[in-house]
Amino acid sequence: GMDRFCQFFRCPTFDKEMVDREVRAIDSEHNNNVPIDGRRLNQVFKRGLRSDHPGSGFSTGNLETLLPPSRSTDELHEALVKFRSTWYRTDRMTLAVQGTQSLDELEKMVVDTGFGEIEGMNDGSVAESAMEAAEAVKAGKKVRSDVPRFKYGNGNPFTITEGDETSEPGPGLDGGVAGVMRWVVPVNDRREVSLVFPLDGAADQDGKPHRYVTHCLGHEGPGSLLDILQAKGWAESVSAGVSLMNDDCHAFKLGVQLTEAGEANLDSVLDLVFETLALMREVPTDEALCNEMAAMAQMEFTYQDQVAANRYVSRLASNLYDYEPASVLSGPVLIDPKAITEGVKATTDRLTPSNAIITVSSTAVKKRYEEAVAAGPDSAAAKEWSTERWY
């Protein structure tokens, strides 16, 4: 099994006869995704990133993008082979193996099956073989530190516009408009407003301040944001958390599932959201809560449920990009309470109206769109709307 898995990376066949069939399968999958509101909203978000950043692209592809009339199957096959040789290399890969064998036996299994012979850069800057990588891990070195996860090389995908000047990094849509609202027509019956706040740099993996902010905003007890919104009959639920993470930036997302009354009082709902965020900036970080979160994280790690082996090793291989070898298992879970305190202010300082990308998707938006269409394509109302190309 290990040898067969290795051959997918070492010498994939890329049978030309299979290319067209796979493209058709991808196109079929995309067509099934078109009516899914979550997919549609994600593509609207991607569309708002800087156009020269890879994150702004069409994520799944379809027949039109993969095999347009101007491209032959042979040309697509050549592009696939080139893509594989460019990106699927030892200097960009991590490997995690789980088994009942000893560590020495597992290491020998990896080397003997040929993982060390997968093509790499071989310029001396990274481990050139599985054996060299194993020795680096034993020495406590982070062997993939020069190839960060999701490192596109195009900088922060957001831009920010202040007055007539545009700068980076910061939030933005379609070339850099900060503090914007987008109205998205849903397929299904829904009422939701989401706020995305771009944050500078990679997320703090030690303190995880976003967890503290998530905990406070997601609290459902008396005096919480949800408690106030529900008392007014405006919301059904509130969610919060990091929605985007890469080495150039990360983003914090706050979502509110609205009632009909909440949709009718959207401005007031947003006022309460921003008042809550302003209060978080003013109130000192709760040290006792930080310690409690750290203790709970330790318990979560110590008494975690067993995970299926294939999911577990996939998670560990991803962690190798972000953590030192000694922290690969615990790093994503454990929290440094001192680092929370230091990072919370930097996070909450960016949760402001001028740094918000607000998206509203509801049945009322759909009705507003239908009225604009009925007014005719040349009407002022119709010209306010645009169609997302892929959805």
C-alpha positions as CSV (number, residue, x, y, z in Angstrom):
1,G,0.0,0.0,0.0
2,M,2.8,2.4,0.9
3,D,4.5,1.7,-2.5
4,R,1.4,2.2,-4.4
5,F,0.7,5.5,-2.6
6,C,4.3,6.7,-3.4
7,Q,3.9,6.0,-7.1
8,F,1.2,8.6,-7.4
9,F,3.8,11.3,-6.6
10,R,6.9,9.6,-8.0
11,C,5.7,8.6,-11.5
12,P,2.0,9.3,-12.1
13,T,0.8,7.9,-15.5
14,F,-1.4,10.9,-16.6
15,D,-3.1,8.7,-19.2
16,K,-4.2,11.0,-22.0
17,E,-7.4,8.9,-22.5
18,M,-8.5,9.8,-19.0
19,V,-8.1,13.6,-19.3
20,D,-11.3,14.3,-21.2
21,R,-13.4,12.0,-18.9
22,E,-12.0,13.7,-15.8
23,V,-12.8,17.2,-17.2
24,R,-16.4,16.1,-17.8
25,A,-16.5,14.8,-14.2
26,I,-15.2,18.1,-12.9
27,D,-17.7,20.0,-15.0
28,S,-20.6,17.9,-13.7
29,E,-19.5,18.5,-10.1
30,H,-19.4,22.2,-10.7
31,N,-22.9,22.2,-12.1
32,N,-24.1,20.4,-9.0
33,N,-22.4,23.1,-6.9
34,V,-24.0,26.1,-8.7
35,P,-27.2,26.1,-6.6
36,I,-25.4,25.8,-3.3
37,D,-25.5,29.2,-1.5
38,G,-22.3,28.5,0.4
39,R,-20.3,28.0,-2.8
40,R,-21.8,31.1,-4.4
41,L,-21.0,33.3,-1.4
42,N,-17.5,32.0,-1.3
43,Q,-17.0,32.8,-5.0
44,V,-18.3,36.3,-4.4
45,F,-15.8,36.7,-1.6
46,K,-12.9,35.4,-3.9
47,R,-14.0,37.8,-6.6
48,G,-13.4,40.7,-4.2
49,L,-9.7,39.8,-3.6
50,R,-7.0,41.5,-5.6
51,S,-7.4,40.3,-9.2
52,D,-3.6,39.6,-9.5
53,H,-3.7,37.3,-6.5
54,P,-4.3,33.5,-7.1
55,G,-6.9,33.4,-4.3
56,S,-9.2,35.5,-6.4
57,G,-9.5,32.8,-9.1
58,F,-12.3,30.2,-9.8
59,S,-11.6,27.5,-7.3
60,T,-13.0,24.3,-8.9
61,G,-12.9,24.8,-12.7
62,N,-15.3,23.6,-15.3
63,L,-15.4,22.6,-19.0
64,E,-15.1,26.2,-20.1
65,T,-11.9,26.9,-18.1
66,L,-10.2,23.5,-18.5
67,L,-11.0,22.5,-22.1
68,P,-12.2,25.5,-24.1
69,P,-12.5,25.3,-27.9
70,S,-9.1,26.9,-28.2
71,R,-7.3,24.1,-26.2
72,S,-6.9,20.5,-27.3
73,T,-6.9,17.5,-25.0
74,D,-3.1,17.1,-25.8
75,E,-2.4,20.6,-24.7
76,L,-4.3,20.1,-21.4
77,H,-2.4,16.9,-20.8
78,E,0.9,18.8,-21.3
79,A,-0.3,21.5,-18.9
80,L,-1.1,18.8,-16.3
81,V,2.3,17.3,-16.6
82,K,4.0,20.7,-16.3
83,F,1.9,21.6,-13.2
84,R,2.8,18.3,-11.5
85,S,6.5,18.7,-12.2
86,T,6.4,22.3,-10.9
87,W,4.5,21.8,-7.7
88,Y,4.6,18.2,-6.7
89,R,8.2,18.1,-5.5
90,T,10.0,17.1,-2.4
91,D,10.8,20.7,-1.5
92,R,7.1,21.5,-1.3
93,M,5.9,18.3,0.3
94,T,5.4,16.9,3.7
95,L,4.6,13.3,4.7
96,A,3.1,11.8,7.8
97,V,2.9,8.0,8.4
98,Q,1.0,6.2,11.2
99,G,1.4,2.5,11.9
100,T,1.9,-0.2,14.5
101,Q,5.5,-0.6,13.5
102,S,8.4,1.1,15.3
103,L,9.6,4.5,14.2
104,D,12.7,3.0,12.6
105,E,10.6,0.5,10.7
106,L,8.2,3.2,9.5
107,E,11.1,5.4,8.4
108,K,12.7,2.5,6.5
109,M,9.4,1.8,4.8
110,V,9.1,5.4,3.6
111,V,12.7,5.4,2.2
112,D,12.5,1.9,0.6
113,T,9.3,2.7,-1.2
114,G,10.9,5.6,-3.1
115,F,9.6,8.7,-1.5
116,G,13.2,10.0,-1.3
117,E,13.5,9.6,-5.1
118,I,10.6,12.1,-5.9
119,E,12.0,14.9,-7.9
120,G,13.0,18.0,-5.9
121,M,14.8,21.3,-6.3
122,N,18.1,19.9,-5.1
123,D,19.6,23.4,-4.6
124,G,20.7,22.7,-1.1
125,S,18.1,25.0,0.5
126,V,15.8,22.2,1.7
127,A,15.9,18.5,2.4
128,E,16.7,16.6,-0.8
129,S,15.4,13.2,0.3
130,A,13.2,11.4,2.8
131,M,16.3,10.3,4.8
132,E,17.6,13.9,5.0
133,A,14.2,15.2,6.1
134,A,14.0,12.4,8.7
135,E,17.4,13.4,10.1
136,A,16.4,17.0,10.2
137,V,13.2,16.2,12.2
138,K,15.2,14.1,14.7
139,A,17.5,17.1,15.2
140,G,14.4,19.2,16.0
141,K,14.5,21.3,12.8
142,K,11.6,22.6,10.8
143,V,12.4,21.2,7.4
144,R,9.7,23.0,5.5
145,S,10.0,26.5,6.9
146,D,10.9,28.0,3.6
147,V,7.7,26.8,1.9
148,P,4.8,28.2,4.0
149,R,1.3,26.8,3.7
150,F,-0.7,28.7,1.0
151,K,2.3,30.9,0.2
152,Y,1.2,32.5,-3.1
153,G,4.0,34.9,-3.4
154,N,1.7,37.8,-4.4
155,G,1.4,39.4,-1.0
156,N,-1.7,40.3,0.9
157,P,-4.8,39.5,-1.3
158,F,-6.6,42.5,0.2
159,T,-6.1,46.2,-0.5
160,I,-7.5,49.2,1.4
161,T,-8.8,52.5,0.1
162,E,-8.6,55.5,2.4
163,G,-9.9,58.6,0.6
164,D,-8.4,58.6,-2.8
165,E,-5.3,56.6,-1.9
166,T,-4.8,52.9,-2.0
167,S,-2.3,51.0,0.1
168,E,-1.6,47.5,1.3
169,P,-2.2,45.4,3.4
170,G,-5.8,45.8,4.3
171,P,-9.3,45.0,3.2
172,G,-11.0,45.5,-0.1
173,L,-13.2,44.4,-3.0
174,D,-12.7,44.8,-6.7
175,G,-9.4,46.7,-6.6
176,G,-9.6,48.0,-3.0
177,V,-12.8,49.5,-1.6
178,A,-12.9,49.3,2.2
179,G,-16.0,49.3,4.3
180,V,-18.3,47.9,1.6
181,M,-21.6,46.0,1.5
182,R,-22.5,43.5,-1.0
183,W,-26.0,42.2,-1.6
184,V,-26.1,38.6,-2.9
185,V,-29.2,36.9,-4.3
186,P,-29.6,33.5,-2.6
187,V,-31.0,30.3,-4.3
188,N,-32.6,29.0,-1.1
189,D,-34.7,30.8,1.6
190,R,-32.2,32.4,3.9
191,R,-31.5,35.6,5.9
192,E,-27.9,36.2,6.7
193,V,-25.4,39.0,7.1
194,S,-21.7,38.3,7.4
195,L,-18.8,40.6,8.2
196,V,-15.2,39.7,7.2
197,F,-12.3,41.6,8.6
198,P,-8.9,41.1,6.9
199,L,-6.0,40.9,9.4
200,D,-2.3,41.5,8.7
201,G,0.1,38.6,8.6
202,A,-0.3,35.0,9.5
203,A,-2.5,34.0,12.4
204,D,-0.7,33.6,15.8
205,Q,-0.4,29.9,16.2
206,D,0.7,30.0,19.8
207,G,-1.7,32.4,21.5
208,K,-4.5,32.0,19.0
209,P,-6.1,35.3,20.0
210,H,-8.9,34.7,17.4
211,R,-10.2,32.0,19.7
212,Y,-10.6,34.5,22.5
213,V,-12.4,36.8,20.2
214,T,-14.5,34.0,18.9
215,H,-15.4,32.9,22.4
216,C,-16.5,36.3,23.4
217,L,-18.6,37.0,20.3
218,G,-20.0,33.5,20.3
219,H,-21.1,33.6,23.9
220,E,-24.8,33.0,24.3
221,G,-25.3,34.0,28.0
222,P,-27.0,37.1,29.4
223,G,-25.6,40.3,28.0
224,S,-24.1,38.7,25.0
225,L,-24.5,39.9,21.4
226,L,-26.8,37.0,20.6
227,D,-28.8,37.6,23.8
228,I,-29.5,41.2,22.9
229,L,-30.3,40.4,19.3
230,Q,-32.7,37.6,20.3
231,A,-34.4,39.8,22.9
232,K,-35.3,42.2,20.1
233,G,-36.4,39.3,17.9
234,W,-33.7,40.1,15.3
235,A,-31.5,37.0,15.2
236,E,-31.5,33.2,15.4
237,S,-27.8,32.6,15.9
238,V,-24.4,34.2,15.8
239,S,-21.2,32.6,14.6
240,A,-17.6,33.8,14.6
241,G,-14.1,32.5,13.7
242,V,-11.2,32.7,11.3
243,S,-12.4,32.2,7.8
244,L,-9.2,32.5,5.8
245,M,-5.6,31.7,6.8
246,N,-2.4,32.0,4.8
247,D,1.0,33.4,5.3
248,D,0.2,36.8,3.8
249,C,-2.9,37.5,5.9
250,H,-5.8,35.9,7.7
251,A,-9.4,37.1,8.1
252,F,-12.0,37.0,10.9
253,K,-15.6,36.4,10.1
254,L,-18.7,37.1,12.1
255,G,-22.1,35.8,10.8
256,V,-25.6,36.6,12.0
257,Q,-28.6,34.4,11.0
258,L,-31.4,37.0,10.9
259,T,-35.2,36.7,11.5
260,E,-37.6,38.6,9.3
261,A,-37.6,41.4,11.9
262,G,-33.8,41.4,11.9
263,E,-33.7,41.7,8.2
264,A,-36.0,44.7,8.3
265,N,-33.8,46.3,11.0
266,L,-30.4,45.4,9.4
267,D,-28.8,48.8,10.1
268,S,-29.7,48.4,13.8
269,V,-28.3,44.9,13.8
270,L,-25.0,46.1,12.4
271,D,-24.9,49.0,14.9
272,L,-25.2,46.5,17.7
273,V,-22.4,44.3,16.2
274,F,-20.0,47.2,15.9
275,E,-20.9,48.5,19.3
276,T,-20.0,45.1,20.7
277,L,-16.7,45.1,18.8
278,A,-15.9,48.6,20.1
279,L,-16.6,47.4,23.7
280,M,-14.1,44.6,23.2
281,R,-11.5,47.1,22.2
282,E,-12.1,49.1,25.3
283,V,-12.3,46.3,27.9
284,P,-9.0,44.8,29.0
285,T,-8.4,41.1,28.1
286,D,-9.7,38.9,30.8
287,E,-6.7,37.1,32.2
288,A,-8.8,34.5,34.1
289,L,-10.6,33.6,30.8
290,C,-7.3,33.3,29.0
291,N,-6.1,30.8,31.7
292,E,-9.4,28.9,31.5
293,M,-9.2,28.6,27.7
294,A,-5.6,27.3,28.0
295,A,-6.7,24.8,30.6
296,M,-9.6,23.6,28.5
297,A,-7.3,23.3,25.4
298,Q,-4.9,21.1,27.4
299,M,-7.8,18.9,28.5
300,E,-9.0,18.7,24.9
301,F,-5.6,17.6,23.8
302,T,-5.1,15.1,26.6
303,Y,-8.5,13.4,26.3
304,Q,-9.1,13.8,22.5
305,D,-11.1,11.3,20.7
306,Q,-9.4,8.8,18.4
307,V,-9.5,9.9,14.8
308,A,-9.5,7.7,11.7
309,A,-5.9,7.1,10.6
310,N,-6.2,8.6,7.1
311,R,-7.7,11.8,8.5
312,Y,-5.1,12.0,11.3
313,V,-2.0,11.7,9.1
314,S,-3.5,14.2,6.6
315,R,-3.9,16.7,9.5
316,L,-0.3,16.0,10.7
317,A,1.2,16.4,7.2
318,S,-0.5,19.8,7.0
319,N,0.7,20.8,10.5
320,L,4.3,20.2,9.4
321,Y,4.1,23.4,7.4
322,D,3.1,25.5,10.4
323,Y,4.7,23.9,13.5
324,E,8.1,22.8,14.7
325,P,8.4,18.9,14.9
326,A,7.9,18.9,18.7
327,S,4.6,20.8,18.3
328,V,3.1,19.0,15.3
329,L,0.7,17.0,17.5
330,S,-0.2,19.6,20.1
331,G,0.3,23.0,18.3
332,P,-3.1,23.3,16.7
333,V,-4.8,22.7,20.0
334,L,-2.8,24.1,22.9
335,I,-2.9,27.8,23.8
336,D,-0.3,30.0,25.4
337,P,-2.4,32.3,27.7
338,K,0.3,35.0,27.7
339,A,0.3,35.1,23.9
340,I,-3.5,35.5,23.9
341,T,-3.3,38.8,25.9
342,E,-0.6,40.1,23.5
343,G,-2.6,39.2,20.4
344,V,-6.1,40.1,21.2
345,K,-5.6,43.9,20.9
346,A,-4.0,43.5,17.5
347,T,-7.0,41.5,16.4
348,T,-9.8,43.7,17.8
349,D,-8.2,46.9,16.6
350,R,-9.0,45.7,13.1
351,L,-12.6,44.7,13.7
352,T,-13.9,48.1,12.6
353,P,-16.5,49.3,10.1
354,S,-13.8,50.7,7.8
355,N,-12.1,47.3,7.7
356,A,-15.3,45.3,7.1
357,I,-16.5,43.4,4.1
358,I,-20.2,43.1,4.7
359,T,-22.3,40.6,2.7
360,V,-26.1,40.4,2.9
361,S,-27.9,37.4,1.4
362,S,-31.6,37.1,2.0
363,T,-35.0,36.7,0.4
364,A,-35.5,40.4,0.6
365,V,-32.4,40.9,-1.5
366,K,-33.8,38.5,-4.0
367,K,-37.0,40.5,-4.2
368,R,-35.1,43.7,-4.6
369,Y,-33.1,42.1,-7.5
370,E,-36.3,40.8,-9.2
371,E,-37.8,44.3,-9.0
372,A,-34.6,45.8,-10.6
373,V,-34.8,43.2,-13.4
374,A,-38.5,44.0,-14.0
375,A,-37.6,47.7,-14.4
376,G,-35.6,46.8,-17.5
377,P,-31.9,46.3,-18.3
378,D,-31.3,50.0,-18.9
379,S,-32.9,51.2,-15.6
380,A,-30.8,52.7,-12.8
381,A,-31.8,49.9,-10.5
382,A,-30.7,47.1,-12.9
383,K,-27.3,48.7,-13.4
384,E,-26.6,48.4,-9.7
385,W,-26.4,44.6,-10.1
386,S,-23.7,42.4,-11.7
387,T,-23.6,38.7,-12.4
388,E,-20.9,36.4,-10.9
389,R,-19.4,34.7,-13.9
390,W,-19.2,31.2,-12.7
391,Y,-22.3,31.0,-10.5
